[in-house]
Amino acid sequence: MISNPFIKGDFIYGVDSYGEMRCLDLATGDRVWEDQNAVNRARWATVHTIRHGESEIMLNEQGELIFATVAPDGYHEHSRTKLISPTREQLNRRDGVVWSAPAIANGFIYARNDKELVCASLLP
């Protein structure tokens, strides 16, 4: 609902309005799988995804930075860490949210909530 779906190979991946990540067959629209691990289930739950080679960099609405791979056989999380704290200005429930999409430039990720902007290195 808030984040964009993306195409990878013959499949399209996205998050529904309750935060459920889904994989659909691009040719038929048939659901291949669904997974609730990237973001807690809630109305309008959000996770933004940026493709990174064959894997993905995600920022969920709890402000967690996730490195994962999505494929026709499922969601495979590699690591997760807190990047930024949710704020209550956008949604005064669920301990707040981070609904802004992150940006990546020159090996750094930028994320913002309603109070601050953070920058973190993605370089090893």
C-alpha positions as CSV (number, residue, x, y, z in Angstrom):
1,M,0.0,0.0,0.0
2,I,2.8,2.4,0.8
3,S,5.9,0.7,-0.6
4,N,6.5,-0.2,-4.3
5,P,6.4,-3.8,-5.5
6,F,9.4,-4.9,-7.6
7,I,10.1,-7.4,-10.4
8,K,12.9,-10.0,-10.1
9,G,13.1,-12.5,-12.8
10,D,9.7,-14.0,-13.6
11,F,8.2,-12.9,-10.3
12,I,6.8,-9.8,-8.7
13,Y,7.3,-9.2,-4.9
14,G,5.5,-6.7,-2.7
15,V,3.9,-6.1,0.7
16,D,0.1,-6.1,1.1
17,S,-1.9,-3.6,3.3
18,Y,-1.2,-5.8,6.4
19,G,2.5,-6.1,5.9
20,E,2.5,-9.6,4.4
21,M,5.3,-10.0,1.9
22,R,4.1,-11.9,-1.2
23,C,5.7,-13.4,-4.3
24,L,3.4,-13.7,-7.4
25,D,4.1,-15.3,-10.7
26,L,4.4,-12.4,-13.1
27,A,2.8,-14.2,-16.1
28,T,-0.2,-15.6,-14.2
29,G,-0.6,-13.5,-11.1
30,D,-0.8,-16.7,-9.0
31,R,0.5,-16.4,-5.5
32,V,3.7,-18.4,-5.0
33,W,4.3,-17.7,-1.3
34,E,3.5,-15.2,1.5
35,D,5.6,-14.4,4.5
36,Q,5.1,-12.2,7.6
37,N,8.7,-12.0,8.9
38,A,9.9,-8.6,7.4
39,V,7.4,-6.5,9.3
40,N,4.9,-7.0,12.1
41,R,1.3,-7.6,10.9
42,A,-0.7,-4.5,11.2
43,R,-3.0,-2.4,9.0
44,W,-0.9,-0.3,6.6
45,A,2.3,-2.1,7.8
46,T,5.2,-1.2,5.5
47,V,8.6,-2.4,4.4
48,H,10.6,-0.5,1.7
49,T,12.8,-2.7,-0.5
50,I,15.9,-1.7,-2.6
51,R,17.4,-4.3,-4.9
52,H,21.1,-5.0,-4.3
53,G,22.5,-7.4,-6.8
54,E,20.7,-10.7,-6.2
55,S,19.6,-9.7,-2.7
56,E,17.6,-6.9,-1.1
57,I,18.1,-4.2,1.4
58,M,14.9,-3.4,3.4
59,L,13.7,-0.8,5.9
60,N,10.6,-1.8,7.8
61,E,8.3,0.6,9.6
62,Q,9.9,-0.3,13.0
63,G,13.1,1.3,11.6
64,E,14.9,-2.0,11.2
65,L,17.4,-2.4,8.4
66,I,17.1,-5.9,6.9
67,F,19.4,-7.7,4.5
68,A,17.5,-10.5,2.8
69,T,17.0,-12.4,-0.4
70,V,13.6,-13.0,-1.9
71,A,13.3,-15.8,-4.5
72,P,10.5,-18.1,-5.8
73,D,11.3,-20.5,-2.9
74,G,10.8,-17.8,-0.2
75,Y,12.0,-14.9,2.0
76,H,15.5,-15.5,3.3
77,E,16.7,-13.0,6.0
78,H,20.5,-12.7,6.5
79,S,20.6,-10.0,9.1
80,R,18.6,-7.3,10.9
81,T,19.5,-4.2,13.0
82,K,17.8,-1.1,14.3
83,L,18.6,1.9,12.1
84,I,16.2,4.5,13.3
85,S,13.4,4.8,15.8
86,P,9.8,5.1,14.8
87,T,7.9,8.3,15.6
88,R,4.2,8.9,16.4
89,E,3.5,11.9,14.1
90,Q,2.4,9.7,11.2
91,L,0.6,7.1,13.3
92,N,0.1,7.4,17.0
93,R,-0.4,3.7,17.5
94,R,1.9,0.6,17.3
95,D,4.7,2.7,19.1
96,G,5.0,4.9,15.9
97,V,6.2,4.1,12.4
98,V,8.9,4.9,9.9
99,W,7.1,5.4,6.6
100,S,9.7,7.3,4.6
101,A,11.5,5.3,2.0
102,P,15.3,5.1,2.5
103,A,17.9,6.2,0.0
104,I,21.3,4.7,-0.9
105,A,24.2,6.6,-2.3
106,N,28.0,6.0,-2.4
107,G,27.8,3.0,0.0
108,F,25.6,4.8,2.6
109,I,22.0,4.4,3.5
110,Y,19.9,7.4,4.5
111,A,16.7,7.0,6.5
112,R,14.4,9.6,8.2
113,N,11.6,9.7,10.6
114,D,9.6,12.8,11.6
115,K,12.5,14.0,13.9
116,E,15.8,13.1,12.4
117,L,17.8,11.9,9.4
118,V,20.4,9.1,9.9
119,C,23.2,8.0,7.7
120,A,24.9,4.6,8.0
121,S,27.6,2.9,6.0
122,L,26.8,-0.2,4.0
123,L,30.5,-0.8,3.3
124,P,32.2,-3.8,4.8
